[in-house]
Amino acid sequence: MGSILNGTASSFGINSAGSDETAMFDVDLSETLTIAFSQGVTILGVKFNSFTGSETFSFGGISIADGDADGSNNYVFTGGGLTVGANVGVVLEAGGPTGSSVGIESITIDDVTAIPEPSSVAMLGVGGVLMWIRRRRA
């Protein structure tokens, strides 16, 4: 299934000055959000909490229309997901007619496995060899 970002809140968006729907990305205010991960991830899908037929949402350059989401406002990226490299920004932005806004409930990413850096693996190997030598001498 994967890990869910923002899994306990109902929505997240941008809060700009002035009249604003705080839990949404508002088209009139040109609100965008750039997210980045400290390591590469695969984004599997997005759950929207508000999406109507006239609105679109750009997620990392992929345009998502209301008809692309299922009846529960879930959108699943095709081809195994949207792969994002470490520290690469993914821009989220709503589109549509004046007054439009789109809210995101959660983002699902593939489970990430930490990969130790080469120097850590080398130190473990050296430690293992030293333990083996010490045991052979005893």
Backbone torsions as a table, in degrees:
resi	resn	phi	psi	omega
1	MET	NA	-54.7	-178.8
2	GLY	114.1	174.4	178.2
3	SER	-93.1	147.9	-177.8
4	ILE	-111.9	122.4	174.3
5	LEU	-84.6	134.5	179.9
6	ASN	66.5	35.8	-175.0
7	GLY	-72.1	-15.5	-176.8
8	THR	-105.8	-8.4	179.6
9	ALA	-102.2	161.9	-177.7
10	SER	-83.1	-24.8	-178.0
11	SER	-168.6	159.9	166.6
12	PHE	-141.9	151.2	-178.0
13	GLY	-161.7	-153.0	-177.4
14	ILE	-118.3	137.0	177.6
15	ASN	-109.1	99.0	178.4
16	SER	-93.5	165.3	177.2
17	ALA	-66.5	151.7	179.0
18	GLY	91.0	-165.5	-179.3
19	SER	-73.2	125.3	-170.5
20	ASP	-154.3	145.1	170.6
21	GLU	-91.3	104.2	-169.3
22	THR	-65.2	-25.3	-177.2
23	ALA	-97.3	18.7	-175.3
24	MET	-135.0	164.5	168.4
25	PHE	-97.8	113.3	-174.6
26	ASP	-93.4	127.4	-178.9
27	VAL	-64.2	-45.0	-176.1
28	ASP	-59.8	-30.7	-176.6
29	LEU	-96.1	5.0	-180.0
30	SER	50.1	44.5	-178.2
31	GLU	-77.5	130.5	175.2
32	THR	-133.7	157.5	177.0
33	LEU	-136.8	133.6	175.7
34	THR	-111.4	124.5	176.9
35	ILE	-113.7	149.7	177.0
36	ALA	-143.8	152.3	179.9
37	PHE	-115.7	148.0	-177.9
38	SER	-72.5	-13.0	175.0
39	GLN	-141.5	161.6	-179.1
40	GLY	-61.2	141.0	179.0
41	VAL	-138.4	164.1	170.7
42	THR	-116.6	118.9	178.8
43	ILE	-86.4	119.8	-175.6
44	LEU	-86.9	-36.2	-176.8
45	GLY	-170.7	173.4	179.9
46	VAL	-133.9	138.5	172.9
47	LYS	-111.1	119.8	178.7
48	PHE	-92.8	147.3	175.3
49	ASN	-103.3	-12.8	179.3
50	SER	-149.9	120.2	-177.3
51	PHE	-158.8	121.5	177.7
52	THR	-116.6	172.1	-173.6
53	GLY	-59.1	-25.0	-176.0
54	SER	-93.9	-5.1	-175.1
55	GLU	-98.3	153.9	173.6
56	THR	-131.5	163.6	178.0
57	PHE	-141.5	129.9	178.5
58	SER	-100.2	121.5	-178.9
59	PHE	-121.8	101.4	-179.2
60	GLY	60.9	35.3	179.0
61	GLY	87.8	-5.9	177.3
62	ILE	-95.6	121.3	-178.7
63	SER	-85.2	126.3	-178.9
64	ILE	-116.4	123.8	176.1
65	ALA	-103.1	164.0	-178.1
66	ASP	-54.5	-40.5	-178.8
67	GLY	-68.4	-14.5	178.9
68	ASP	-79.0	-22.3	179.3
69	ALA	-87.6	156.3	178.4
70	ASP	-78.6	-175.4	-177.3
71	GLY	-63.1	-16.9	178.7
72	SER	-102.4	16.5	-179.6
73	ASN	65.3	27.1	175.8
74	ASN	-95.3	135.4	174.2
75	TYR	-120.5	128.6	179.5
76	VAL	-112.1	126.4	177.7
77	PHE	-69.5	135.6	-178.8
78	THR	-80.0	166.8	176.1
79	GLY	68.7	28.4	177.7
80	GLY	88.7	0.8	176.5
81	GLY	115.1	175.5	178.9
82	LEU	-98.1	110.3	-178.1
83	THR	-84.7	129.5	-178.4
84	VAL	-124.9	128.3	179.2
85	GLY	-73.8	165.9	178.2
86	ALA	-61.0	134.5	176.6
87	ASN	59.3	26.4	175.8
88	VAL	-101.3	127.1	-178.4
89	GLY	-75.7	136.6	174.7
90	VAL	-114.5	119.9	-175.7
91	VAL	-91.0	130.6	176.4
92	LEU	-111.1	131.9	-176.9
93	GLU	-155.7	137.3	177.5
94	ALA	-88.5	152.9	175.8
95	GLY	-139.5	164.8	179.6
96	GLY	139.2	-170.6	-178.6
97	PRO	-70.7	166.5	178.0
98	THR	-52.4	136.2	179.6
99	GLY	89.5	-3.3	-179.1
100	SER	-76.5	150.5	172.7
101	SER	-152.6	149.0	-179.6
102	VAL	-130.5	134.9	177.9
103	GLY	-113.3	145.4	177.1
104	ILE	-109.9	130.5	176.6
105	GLU	-87.2	-43.9	-179.2
106	SER	-161.4	162.7	175.9
107	ILE	-125.4	130.1	-180.0
108	THR	-103.4	126.2	176.5
109	ILE	-115.7	152.8	176.5
110	ASP	-64.3	144.7	178.0
111	ASP	-57.5	134.1	-175.9
112	VAL	-104.5	132.3	176.9
113	THR	-106.7	125.3	178.9
114	ALA	-69.5	135.1	178.9
115	ILE	-111.0	121.0	-178.0
116	PRO	-65.5	147.8	178.6
117	GLU	-70.4	155.8	-175.4
118	PRO	-56.7	-37.0	-178.3
119	SER	-65.9	-34.3	177.4
120	SER	-65.9	-43.0	178.9
121	VAL	-64.7	-40.6	179.3
122	ALA	-63.2	-42.5	179.0
123	MET	-62.9	-39.2	176.4
124	LEU	-63.2	-40.9	178.7
125	GLY	-64.2	-44.2	178.6
126	VAL	-62.3	-43.5	178.1
127	GLY	-60.6	-41.3	179.0
128	GLY	-64.4	-42.4	178.7
129	VAL	-64.1	-43.8	179.1
130	LEU	-62.4	-40.4	177.6
131	MET	-64.2	-40.7	179.3
132	TRP	-63.8	-43.3	179.0
133	ILE	-63.7	-45.3	-179.4
134	ARG	-62.2	-40.1	179.7
135	ARG	-66.9	-37.3	179.6
136	ARG	-67.1	-31.4	-179.3
137	ARG	-77.0	-26.8	-175.3
138	ALA	-78.6	NA	NA
